[in-house]
Amino acid sequence: MKIIYHHRTRGDGAEGIHIGEMINAFETLGHRVQLVCPATSKRTLGISLGMTGLTAKESRSKWGVIKLYFTQFLEVVYNLVSFLRLAWNILRTHPDFVYERYSCYHFGGMLACWLLKTPSVLEVNSTYAGRFQRRQLAFPRICRWIESWVLRRSNLVCVVSNPLRLCVMDRHVPTERIVVTPNAVNPKQLASDPKAQNEIRRQLQIKEDTVVIGFVGSLRRWHGIEFLVDAIPAITSKYPNCIFLIVGTGELEKELRNSISKRNLNNYVRFTGGVPYQNVPLCIRVMDIGLQPDSNEWCSPMKILEYMLQGKPVVAPRIENIEEIVQQRHTGILFERLNLVAFESAILELLQSPMYRQSIGENARRYVLSERTWTANAKKVLINFLHPSTKS
């Protein structure tokens, strides 16, 4: 089949990984994929600066409000560019279908598919005007109308979690046109270079017998980074032979470094800064425990799956979308969300026994390799697109 993958994103971080892996999965299955996107999105993947735009504090200032309205107005206007770019490529290549990643205010791609009678699959990683309010909206009514329109016009809607599926159903999209395709792993990313891992330990000044408790991701508030820092004193007081490794950077890095210094925790924390995506598996292999301090209610956290692929036990909050991934005390440890004592207890439970950590980590790796691969996701998309009555 000929597939156009269309998106209007920055194309780095987790979103770029998702895009690249789905394209690779379709091609692995023998299909031809053409990427249609902004030229600026074709950049190096990595855990880099994280969220762009306005912080919550900035949005409360006069300049922040002006910037909010101006940037979101440009997002709406950009639909003209998206429409013309995709329409031209559809007319030129005649794809079997267009696979589009949904973005806030974005309807240009779906409009091109509708007018040119081209089937479409819409990948939804987040909604913006439904039950989950991901961002502050300058034009909420416009966003709500656009979101409902594109969801209803698509032939198939792929969502990353069951809570997100329910959100899409709120917009009167028939259940038979919705399929859950969570984030996944690429078995080729399984790191197995001891020399490279030892080099990372050396660079970060982590001794061989030190237990490494790690976090991977952009440093955003909704990842619960401040919550993680609050747990460090209690953990290190009981297990001084441990290090917290923070892989990534973002809007909170300076604030976190200052907080760690004020608490005299510098000896127990290591920051890597921005890391190219190809080096992330090696950083995870250095860890003994992988952390997801907090999450929203609809996402499919990629970092959890990456920890599991490398055979690391996960500590994560007990939320429905995370319970779809982590099985309590089999592939990880779940704790009551934002309960600091429960979070600390979960980490301490894993610190007590290397054999326990290894057992849970091996279970986690077997699970993602058998159930959570990008190729399996691509197969599910194709089956449900070609045979809408099939629910797989």
C-alpha positions in Angstrom: 0.0 0.0 0.0 1.0 3.6 -0.5 0.6 5.6 2.7 1.1 9.3 3.4 2.1 10.1 7.0 1.1 13.7 7.6 1.7 15.8 10.7 2.2 19.4 11.9 4.5 19.0 14.9 8.0 20.0 15.9 8.9 16.3 15.3 11.4 15.9 18.2 11.1 14.3 21.7 8.5 11.6 22.2 6.3 12.8 19.3 9.2 12.4 16.8 10.0 9.0 18.2 6.4 7.9 17.7 6.3 9.3 14.1 9.6 7.7 13.1 8.7 4.3 14.7 5.3 4.1 13.0 6.8 4.9 9.6 9.4 2.3 10.2 6.8 -0.3 11.3 4.6 0.3 8.2 7.7 -0.1 6.0 8.8 -3.2 7.8 5.4 -4.7 6.9 6.2 -4.0 3.2 4.3 -0.7 2.6 5.6 2.5 1.1 5.4 5.6 3.3 5.8 9.2 2.3 6.3 11.8 5.1 4.6 15.1 4.5 5.3 17.6 7.2 7.0 21.0 8.0 10.6 21.1 6.9 11.6 22.2 10.4 10.3 19.0 12.0 13.0 16.9 10.3 15.5 17.3 13.1 17.5 15.1 15.4 15.5 13.2 18.0 16.4 13.6 21.6 15.3 14.3 25.2 15.9 18.0 24.7 14.2 21.2 25.8 10.8 19.7 26.2 7.8 22.0 26.0 7.9 25.2 24.0 5.6 28.2 24.2 4.4 29.7 27.5 4.8 28.6 31.0 1.8 29.0 33.4 3.5 32.0 35.0 4.2 33.7 31.7 0.6 33.2 30.5 -0.7 35.4 33.3 1.3 38.5 32.2 0.0 41.0 29.6 2.7 40.0 27.2 1.9 36.3 27.8 -1.8 36.8 26.9 -0.8 38.7 23.7 1.6 35.9 22.8 -1.0 33.2 23.6 -3.6 34.7 21.2 -1.0 35.5 18.5 0.6 32.1 18.4 -2.7 30.2 18.5 -4.0 32.5 15.7 -1.0 31.5 13.6 -1.8 27.8 14.3 -5.3 28.3 12.8 -3.9 30.2 9.8 -1.3 27.5 9.3 -4.1 25.2 8.1 -3.8 26.8 4.7 -0.2 25.6 4.4 -1.1 22.1 5.6 -4.1 21.9 3.2 -2.1 22.9 0.2 0.9 20.8 1.0 -1.1 17.6 1.6 -3.5 18.2 -1.3 -0.6 18.5 -3.7 1.0 15.3 -2.4 -2.3 13.4 -2.6 -2.8 14.5 -6.2 0.8 13.6 -7.1 1.0 10.2 -5.4 -2.6 8.9 -5.0 -2.1 7.1 -1.7 -4.3 4.3 -0.4 -4.8 6.4 2.7 -3.4 9.3 4.7 -2.2 8.6 8.3 -2.3 11.9 10.2 -1.2 12.8 13.7 -3.7 15.1 15.3 -2.6 18.6 16.5 -4.5 21.4 18.2 -6.5 23.6 15.8 -5.3 21.4 12.9 -7.9 20.6 10.2 -6.0 21.3 6.9 -5.0 17.7 6.4 -8.4 16.3 7.0 -10.0 18.9 4.8 -7.7 17.9 1.9 -8.6 14.2 2.5 -12.3 15.0 2.5 -12.3 17.2 -0.6 -10.1 14.7 -2.5 -12.1 11.7 -1.3 -8.9 10.1 0.2 -9.4 7.7 3.2 -7.8 8.9 6.4 -6.6 7.5 9.7 -6.3 10.0 12.6 -3.8 9.2 15.3 -4.8 11.0 18.5 -2.3 11.3 21.4 -4.2 14.0 23.2 -7.4 16.0 22.9 -7.6 19.7 23.6 -11.2 20.6 23.9 -12.7 17.4 25.4 -12.7 16.0 28.9 -8.8 16.4 29.1 -7.7 20.0 28.9 -4.1 19.8 27.9 -3.4 23.4 27.2 -4.7 26.9 27.8 -6.8 27.8 24.7 -7.2 31.3 23.3 -10.1 30.1 21.1 -11.8 27.3 22.9 -15.0 27.2 20.7 -13.0 27.1 17.5 -10.8 24.3 18.9 -13.8 22.4 20.0 -15.5 22.6 16.6 -12.3 21.7 14.7 -11.6 18.8 17.0 -15.1 17.3 16.7 -15.0 17.8 12.9 -11.7 16.0 12.3 -12.6 13.2 14.6 -15.9 12.5 12.8 -14.5 12.9 9.3 -11.7 10.3 9.7 -12.3 6.7 8.6 -10.4 5.4 11.7 -9.3 7.0 14.9 -6.3 5.6 16.7 -5.9 6.6 20.4 -3.1 5.8 22.8 -5.2 4.8 25.9 -8.7 3.7 26.9 -9.4 7.0 28.8 -8.6 8.8 25.5 -10.9 6.4 23.7 -13.8 7.4 26.0 -12.9 11.1 25.4 -13.2 10.5 21.6 -16.5 8.7 22.1 -17.9 11.8 23.8 -17.6 13.5 20.4 -20.1 11.0 18.9 -17.5 9.0 17.0 -18.8 5.4 16.6 -17.0 2.9 18.7 -16.3 0.7 15.7 -14.1 3.5 14.2 -11.9 3.8 17.3 -9.0 1.5 18.0 -6.5 1.7 20.9 -2.8 1.7 19.8 -0.7 2.6 22.8 2.9 3.7 22.6 5.3 0.8 22.0 8.9 -0.3 21.8 11.4 -1.2 19.0 13.3 -4.4 19.9 16.3 -3.0 18.0 16.6 -0.4 20.8 17.6 -3.1 23.3 21.0 -1.9 24.5 23.7 -4.5 25.0 27.1 -2.6 25.0 28.7 -3.0 28.5 31.7 -0.8 27.5 29.4 2.1 26.5 27.4 1.7 29.7 30.6 1.8 31.8 31.7 4.9 30.0 28.4 6.7 30.9 29.0 5.7 34.5 32.5 7.0 34.4 31.4 10.3 32.8 28.7 10.8 35.5 31.0 9.7 38.3 28.8 6.8 39.4 30.6 4.0 41.2 30.1 0.4 40.0 28.3 -0.7 43.2 26.0 2.3 43.4 22.3 1.7 42.8 21.0 4.1 40.2 17.4 5.3 40.4 16.5 7.1 37.1 14.1 9.3 35.3 14.0 9.9 31.5 12.1 12.7 29.9 11.7 16.4 29.4 11.5 18.3 32.7 7.9 19.4 32.7 5.6 20.0 35.7 3.2 17.3 34.7 6.0 14.7 34.9 6.1 15.3 38.7 9.8 16.3 38.8 9.4 18.4 41.9 7.6 15.5 43.5 10.6 13.3 42.7 13.0 15.8 44.3 10.9 15.8 47.5 11.4 12.0 47.8 15.2 12.0 47.5 16.1 12.9 51.2 14.0 10.0 52.6 15.5 7.5 50.2 19.1 8.6 50.5 18.9 8.7 54.3 18.0 5.0 54.3 20.1 3.9 51.3 23.0 6.3 51.0 24.6 4.1 48.4 22.3 5.3 45.6 22.2 8.0 43.0 19.2 9.7 41.2 19.9 10.0 37.5 17.9 12.6 35.6 18.1 12.2 31.8 16.8 15.1 29.9 16.3 18.9 30.3 13.5 21.4 30.0 11.8 24.4 31.6 12.3 23.2 35.1 16.0 22.3 35.0 17.3 25.5 36.6 14.7 25.4 39.3 15.4 21.8 40.1 19.2 22.3 40.3 18.6 25.2 42.7 16.3 23.1 44.8 18.7 20.2 45.0 21.6 22.6 46.0 19.6 24.2 48.7 18.8 20.8 50.2 22.4 19.7 50.0 21.6 16.8 47.7 24.1 17.4 44.9 26.1 14.2 45.8 23.0 12.1 45.2 21.8 13.6 41.9 23.2 13.5 38.4 21.9 15.5 35.4 22.7 14.5 31.9 21.2 17.4 30.1 19.8 16.9 26.6 20.6 13.5 25.2 20.4 12.2 21.6 17.7 9.6 21.3 20.2 6.9 20.2 21.9 7.3 23.6 18.8 7.0 25.8 18.7 3.2 25.9 22.3 3.2 27.2 21.4 5.7 29.9 18.5 3.5 31.0 20.7 0.4 31.1 22.9 2.2 33.7 19.8 2.5 35.9 18.5 -0.1 38.4 15.0 1.4 38.8 13.0 3.6 36.4 10.7 6.3 37.7 7.5 7.9 36.4 6.7 10.2 39.3 3.5 11.5 37.8 1.5 11.5 34.6 -1.7 12.9 33.1 -4.8 10.7 32.8 -4.8 10.0 29.1 -1.3 9.5 27.8 0.7 6.3 27.1 4.0 7.1 28.7 6.9 6.1 26.4 9.5 6.3 29.2 7.8 3.4 31.1 7.9 1.2 28.0 11.6 2.1 27.4 12.4 1.2 31.0 10.7 -2.1 30.6 12.4 -2.9 27.3 15.8 -2.5 29.0 14.6 -4.9 31.8 14.2 -2.2 34.5 11.4 -2.3 37.2 9.2 0.7 37.0 7.7 2.8 39.8 4.6 4.7 38.6 1.4 6.2 39.8 -1.8 4.1 40.0 -3.8 5.7 37.1 -6.0 3.9 34.7 -3.8 4.6 31.6 -0.7 3.4 33.5 -2.5 0.3 34.8 -2.9 -0.6 31.2 0.9 -1.0 31.0 2.1 -1.9 34.5 1.0 -5.0 36.4 1.4 -4.5 40.1 4.5 -6.3 41.5 4.9 -8.3 38.3 6.2 -5.7 35.8 6.5 -2.7 38.2 5.3 -1.1 41.4 2.3 1.2 41.4 1.7 3.8 44.1 -1.2 6.2 45.0 -0.8 9.2 42.9 1.0 12.2 44.5 1.3 10.3 47.8 4.9 11.0 48.8 5.0 8.3 51.4 3.7 5.7 49.0 6.1 6.8 46.3 9.1 6.5 48.7 7.8 3.1 49.9 7.6 1.8 46.4 11.2 2.8 45.7 12.4 1.4 49.0 10.7 -1.9 48.3 12.7 -2.3 45.1 15.9 -1.2 46.8 15.8 -4.0 49.3 16.6 -6.8 46.9 18.7 -6.9 43.6 17.0 -10.3 42.8 13.6 -8.8 43.2 14.5 -5.9 40.9 15.9 -8.3 38.3 12.8 -10.6 38.4 10.4 -7.7 37.9 12.6 -6.2 35.2 12.7 -9.5 33.2 8.9 -9.8 33.4 8.6 -6.3 32.1 11.0 -6.9 29.2 9.1 -10.1 28.2 5.8 -8.3 28.3 6.8 -5.4 26.0 8.6 -7.6 23.5 5.5 -9.8 23.2 2.7 -7.3 23.5 3.9 -3.7 22.9 5.9 -3.4 19.6 5.4 -0.7 16.9 5.0 -3.4 14.3 2.0 -4.8 16.2 0.5 -1.4 16.3 0.9 -0.9 12.6 -0.7 -4.3 12.0 -3.6 -3.3 14.2 -4.1 0.0 12.3 -4.1 -1.8 8.9 -6.5 -4.6 10.1 -9.0 -2.1 11.5 -8.7 0.2 8.5 -9.2 -2.6 5.9 -11.8 -4.5 8.0 -13.7 -1.9 10.1 -15.9 -4.6 11.7 -12.8 -6.3 13.1 -11.9 -5.3 16.7 -8.4 -6.4 17.4 
